[in-house]
Amino acid sequence: MSHNNSSTTKESVTVHMFLVRHGETTANRDGILQGHCDYPLTDNGINQLTSTGIHLKNVCFDMCITSDLRRAKHSAEIIVEQLHTKINSHHAKEMYNLREIGFGVREALPKHFTVDEAKEDVAKARGITKELVVDTAETSSDVSKRQMLMLEELGELIQGVIPSESTSHKSRNVNVLVVSHGGYIRAFLSNQCDVKHIPVAAGTSKDSISSIGNGSISIAQCTYHLASVGNTCKMKLGNKCCSAMTEYVNMTPDTFPSLYDQYSTRFL
């Protein structure tokens, strides 16, 4: 890309993020809180993701980013196998900043455990007093900061793969497959997209009103601007970080709308 000596915005990139939660794991099945702990996918989870991949098969993804936890990486592999247009391996990346929320002392224990109950359980297992057990759970602020770092990483990744001829375009579109976790996706939609109400996924109970379903799809959009200063250029997020339409949040594969024409072009 050519650059001038003044600060200008040469082009914008609109990113369509397909946020997919990993498939069911043994911990999901057994009511265990995972967080940064990792558990394998169940056969049901594999089937969920195969269905997700089939329903996304006509979407041309320019890149794929996943959490670095195995359950998310395995989920991405299953989805990608179903796509008609394969993703360049150089356009795929694992990110720590897409990890599930860290639930601290409650991790690897039944979901219904309170922090105090978890501390008691851990203390008993370690042979120490409850007061000595430190809870390292992430705060909402911690998670929001990780999400902003993820978006910065994504901007750098996009900048690194935009072809040189893209300078002839004032604006571009990019489709990104993002495989992450239920708590993280819910927090992202709330923190970055201002979606405060998560619709109930089809086929789930009322108790699941706040849940992002295993294998579900949520579409968010953000815009980056390629700003050049002197001999350097960098993708920067627009003033309004991200947006998402409620009807495109927490979609199960069988309710995924016919948006294929809109997303059936590879842009990079």
Disulfide bonds with the S-S distance in Angstrom:
none
